[in-house]
């Protein structure tokens, strides 16, 4: 008996497919903005799905086939656990890559199942299925691209590392979208200021805000991933940033910390260093040797440039 599909039925099927794909496509933006663990999100999604299934049975006035459910209970539990774990991996991937890449990688799962069916269920794959499997695998390999490994030791400043990657992505930006073109430039300027020990704690908050905005609004994968080194180093190596913006000295970038002293045998007590110090860290009477309070000193170098007698020197502090 042959069955025919009417044009209206085909149109409805296509519309249903478009609507379902659109609904699934909105999942990524919602998940990114919900501050909940991936396991909790998967659990809430499973609960909502169960509620909707029960409502479906109530509206249709149908009874669940409990006998068939009992027969395949262990398979249902196993498939449910696998699907829940699959959801958790998908939700986690939204945090580390773009929504488009995460979604495309997620859809490779049915392709893998299709390839395993001949081994697990002794099914035969048609030429069309084999071709689809090869093309899908090739597509995933192309969107993933290539990767690299950078090895660093404990003598590497992670702020300098973040600036290195930011300079690379800023130079590689095509300039088509504003978030990537202007945002990476502003972030590079902030990192330059921090490396020069001229940054502040507000700069760290601004880096976080810019990273989030650029990652969510950039048009391509370059812009969406450009801020990942900054976000990762801020999260895992924040102490390196604090050395630059709070201590204004990084032992890795600037060497051993130094303190400024005034040599009494060279100081004439002219007071120029005292007048130029923005922190009022220098004290002393006119025509008498002056001293520097290193608890107040921010090592700006204003006194160094103001002294006409070369009486100010920098001495390395002992460990």
C-alpha positions as CSV (number, residue, x, y, z in Angstrom):
1,X,0.0,0.0,0.0
2,X,1.5,3.3,-1.1
3,X,1.1,6.4,1.0
4,X,1.3,9.9,-0.4
5,X,2.2,13.1,1.4
6,X,0.1,16.2,0.6
7,X,1.8,19.6,0.1
8,X,0.1,20.9,3.2
9,X,1.4,18.1,5.3
10,X,4.9,18.7,4.0
11,X,4.6,22.4,4.7
12,X,3.5,21.7,8.3
13,X,6.4,19.3,8.8
14,X,8.8,21.9,7.6
15,X,7.3,24.6,9.8
16,X,7.5,22.3,12.8
17,X,11.1,21.5,12.0
18,X,12.0,25.3,11.7
19,X,10.2,26.1,14.9
20,X,11.8,23.3,16.9
21,X,15.3,24.3,15.6
22,X,14.6,27.9,16.5
23,X,13.5,27.0,20.0
24,X,16.7,24.9,20.5
25,X,18.8,27.7,19.0
26,X,17.7,30.0,21.8
27,X,18.9,27.6,24.5
28,X,22.5,28.8,24.3
29,X,21.9,32.5,25.1
30,X,19.6,31.5,28.0
31,X,22.1,29.1,29.5
32,X,24.9,31.7,29.3
33,X,22.9,34.2,31.3
34,X,21.7,31.8,34.0
35,X,24.2,31.5,36.9
36,X,23.4,27.9,37.7
37,X,25.6,24.8,37.5
38,X,25.2,22.6,34.4
39,X,24.0,19.6,36.4
40,X,21.2,21.7,38.0
41,X,20.1,23.0,34.6
42,X,20.0,19.4,33.2
43,X,17.9,18.4,36.2
44,X,15.5,21.3,35.8
45,X,15.2,20.5,32.1
46,X,14.4,16.9,32.8
47,X,11.7,17.9,35.4
48,X,10.1,20.3,32.9
49,X,10.1,17.7,30.2
50,X,8.4,15.2,32.5
51,X,5.7,17.8,33.4
52,X,5.0,18.5,29.8
53,X,4.8,14.8,29.0
54,X,2.2,14.4,31.8
55,X,0.3,17.4,30.5
56,X,0.3,15.9,27.0
57,X,-1.3,12.7,28.3
58,X,-3.8,14.6,30.3
59,X,-4.8,16.8,27.3
60,X,-5.0,13.7,25.0
61,X,-6.8,11.8,27.8
62,X,-4.4,8.9,27.3
63,X,-2.9,6.6,29.9
64,X,0.9,5.9,30.0
65,X,1.7,2.4,28.9
66,X,3.0,1.3,32.3
67,X,3.5,-2.3,31.3
68,X,5.8,-1.4,28.4
69,X,7.6,1.1,30.5
70,X,8.4,-1.6,33.2
71,X,9.8,-3.9,30.5
72,X,12.2,-1.4,29.2
73,X,12.8,0.4,32.5
74,X,16.5,-0.2,32.6
75,X,17.0,1.0,29.1
76,X,14.9,4.1,29.8
77,X,17.0,4.9,32.9
78,X,20.3,4.3,31.0
79,X,19.2,6.5,28.0
80,X,17.9,9.2,30.4
81,X,21.2,9.3,32.3
82,X,23.2,9.4,29.0
83,X,21.0,12.2,27.7
84,X,21.4,14.1,31.0
85,X,25.1,13.8,30.8
86,X,25.0,14.9,27.2
87,X,23.0,18.1,28.3
88,X,25.6,18.8,31.0
89,X,28.4,18.7,28.5
90,X,26.5,20.9,26.1
91,X,25.8,23.5,28.8
92,X,29.4,23.5,29.9
93,X,30.6,23.9,26.3
94,X,28.5,27.1,26.1
95,X,30.9,28.6,28.7
96,X,34.1,27.8,26.8
97,X,33.3,28.3,23.2
98,X,30.7,30.0,20.9
99,X,27.1,28.9,20.9
100,X,27.3,28.0,17.2
101,X,30.4,25.7,17.7
102,X,28.9,24.1,20.8
103,X,25.6,23.4,19.0
104,X,27.2,22.0,15.9
105,X,29.4,19.8,17.9
106,X,26.4,18.6,19.9
107,X,24.7,17.4,16.8
108,X,27.5,15.1,15.9
109,X,26.1,12.7,18.6
110,X,23.4,11.3,16.2
111,X,26.1,10.8,13.6
112,X,28.2,8.7,16.0
113,X,25.1,6.6,17.0
114,X,24.4,6.0,13.3
115,X,28.0,4.8,12.8
116,X,27.8,2.5,15.9
117,X,24.5,0.9,14.8
118,X,26.1,-1.7,12.5
119,X,28.4,-2.8,15.4
120,X,25.8,-2.8,18.2
121,X,22.6,-3.8,16.4
122,X,24.0,-5.4,13.2
123,X,22.2,-2.9,11.0
124,X,23.4,-2.3,7.5
125,X,24.3,1.3,6.5
126,X,23.3,2.5,3.0
127,X,25.6,4.4,0.8
128,X,23.7,7.6,1.6
129,X,24.2,7.0,5.3
130,X,27.9,6.3,4.9
131,X,28.3,9.5,2.8
132,X,26.4,11.5,5.4
133,X,28.6,10.2,8.1
134,X,31.8,11.1,6.3
135,X,30.6,14.5,5.4
136,X,29.4,15.2,9.0
137,X,32.7,14.1,10.4
138,X,34.6,16.2,7.9
139,X,32.4,19.2,8.8
140,X,33.1,18.8,12.5
141,X,36.8,18.6,11.8
142,X,36.7,21.8,9.8
143,X,34.8,23.8,12.3
144,X,37.0,22.7,15.2
145,X,40.1,23.8,13.4
146,X,43.6,23.3,14.9
147,X,45.0,23.8,18.3
148,X,48.3,24.5,20.0
149,X,50.1,24.0,23.2
150,X,52.1,26.6,25.1
151,X,54.4,25.4,27.9
152,X,55.2,28.0,30.7
153,X,57.0,27.7,34.0
154,X,56.5,29.5,37.3
155,X,58.7,32.4,36.1
156,X,56.0,33.5,33.6
157,X,53.8,36.6,34.3
158,X,50.3,35.6,33.3
159,X,49.4,39.3,32.7
160,X,52.1,39.5,30.1
161,X,50.9,36.2,28.6
162,X,47.3,37.6,28.4
163,X,48.7,40.8,26.7
164,X,50.6,38.6,24.1
165,X,47.4,36.8,23.0
166,X,45.3,40.0,23.1
167,X,47.9,41.8,20.8
168,X,47.7,38.8,18.4
169,X,43.9,38.7,18.2
170,X,43.7,42.5,17.9
171,X,46.1,42.4,15.0
172,X,44.2,39.6,13.4
173,X,40.8,41.3,13.8
174,X,39.2,42.0,10.4
175,X,37.5,45.1,11.8
176,X,34.0,44.2,10.5
177,X,32.3,44.3,13.9
178,X,32.7,47.0,16.5
179,X,33.0,44.8,19.6
180,X,36.0,42.9,18.2
181,X,37.6,45.9,16.4
182,X,37.3,48.5,19.2
183,X,36.9,46.2,22.2
184,X,40.1,44.3,21.8
185,X,42.0,47.6,21.2
186,X,40.6,49.0,24.5
187,X,41.5,45.8,26.3
188,X,45.1,45.9,24.9
189,X,45.4,49.5,26.1
190,X,44.3,48.5,29.6
191,X,46.8,45.5,29.7
192,X,49.6,47.8,28.5
193,X,48.7,50.2,31.4
194,X,48.7,47.3,33.9
195,X,52.0,45.9,32.7
196,X,53.5,49.4,33.2
197,X,52.3,49.3,36.8
198,X,50.0,52.2,36.2
199,X,46.7,50.3,36.4
200,X,44.1,50.1,39.1
201,X,41.6,47.7,40.6
202,X,38.9,49.4,38.4
203,X,40.8,48.3,35.3
204,X,40.3,44.6,36.4
205,X,36.6,45.1,36.6
206,X,36.6,46.9,33.2
207,X,38.5,44.0,31.7
208,X,35.8,41.5,33.0
209,X,33.0,43.7,31.6
210,X,34.6,44.2,28.2
211,X,35.4,40.4,28.0
212,X,31.8,39.5,28.6
213,X,30.5,42.0,26.1
214,X,32.9,41.1,23.3
215,X,32.4,37.4,23.8
216,X,28.6,37.7,23.5
217,X,28.4,40.2,20.7
218,X,31.3,39.5,18.3
219,X,30.3,38.1,14.9
220,X,32.9,35.4,14.5
221,X,34.9,32.9,16.5
222,X,38.0,35.1,16.6
223,X,36.2,37.8,18.5
224,X,34.2,35.4,20.6
225,X,37.3,33.7,21.8
226,X,39.7,36.7,21.9
227,X,39.0,37.5,25.5
228,X,39.4,33.9,26.8
229,X,43.1,34.3,27.9
230,X,42.2,37.4,29.9
231,X,39.2,35.8,31.5
232,X,41.1,32.7,32.3
233,X,44.1,34.5,33.8
234,X,41.9,36.8,35.8
235,X,40.1,33.8,37.3
236,X,43.1,31.5,38.0
237,X,46.1,34.0,38.3
238,X,44.5,37.1,39.8
239,X,47.5,37.5,42.1
240,X,49.7,38.3,39.1
241,X,47.3,41.2,38.3
242,X,47.3,42.4,41.9
243,X,51.1,42.6,41.9
244,X,50.8,45.1,39.0
245,X,47.8,47.2,40.2
246,X,48.2,47.1,44.0
247,X,51.9,46.6,44.7
248,X,52.9,48.4,41.4
249,X,55.7,45.9,41.1
250,X,55.9,42.5,39.5
251,X,59.0,40.5,40.5
252,X,58.8,38.6,37.2
253,X,58.5,41.6,34.9
254,X,60.4,44.1,37.0
255,X,62.9,41.9,38.8
256,X,63.6,42.1,42.6
257,X,61.7,44.9,44.3
258,X,63.7,48.0,45.0
259,X,63.3,50.8,47.5
260,X,64.4,54.4,47.0
261,X,66.9,56.0,49.5
262,X,68.5,59.4,49.7
263,X,72.2,59.3,50.2
264,X,73.0,61.7,53.0
265,X,76.5,62.5,51.8
266,X,75.1,63.8,48.5
267,X,71.9,65.4,49.6
268,X,72.1,69.2,50.0
269,X,68.7,69.6,51.5
270,X,67.3,71.8,48.6
271,X,63.8,70.3,49.0
272,X,63.1,69.8,45.3
273,X,62.4,66.1,45.9
274,X,60.1,66.8,48.7
275,X,58.1,69.4,46.7
276,X,57.7,67.0,43.7
277,X,56.7,63.9,45.7
278,X,52.9,63.3,45.1
279,X,52.5,61.1,48.2
280,X,54.4,63.4,50.7
281,X,56.7,60.5,51.4
282,X,59.8,62.7,51.8
283,X,60.6,64.6,54.9
284,X,63.5,66.7,56.1
285,X,64.6,70.3,56.9
286,X,66.1,72.8,54.5
287,X,69.9,72.3,54.0
288,X,69.7,69.0,55.9
289,X,69.7,65.5,54.4
290,X,66.1,64.3,53.6
291,X,64.7,60.8,54.0
292,X,62.1,58.7,52.1
293,X,59.2,56.8,53.9
294,X,59.0,53.7,51.7
295,X,55.6,52.8,53.3
296,X,54.2,55.9,51.5
297,X,56.4,55.8,48.4
298,X,54.8,54.5,45.2
299,X,58.0,54.4,43.3
300,X,56.8,56.9,40.7
301,X,60.3,58.4,40.2
302,X,59.3,62.0,40.5
303,X,61.9,62.6,43.2
304,X,64.6,60.8,41.1
305,X,64.0,63.2,38.2
306,X,63.8,66.3,40.4
307,X,67.0,65.8,42.4
308,X,69.8,67.9,40.8
309,X,72.6,66.2,42.8
310,X,71.9,62.5,42.0
311,X,71.4,61.8,45.7
312,X,68.5,59.4,45.2
313,X,69.3,55.7,44.5
314,X,67.4,52.5,44.2
315,X,68.5,49.6,46.4
316,X,67.3,46.0,46.0
317,X,65.3,44.7,48.9
318,X,66.5,41.5,50.6
319,X,64.2,38.5,50.4
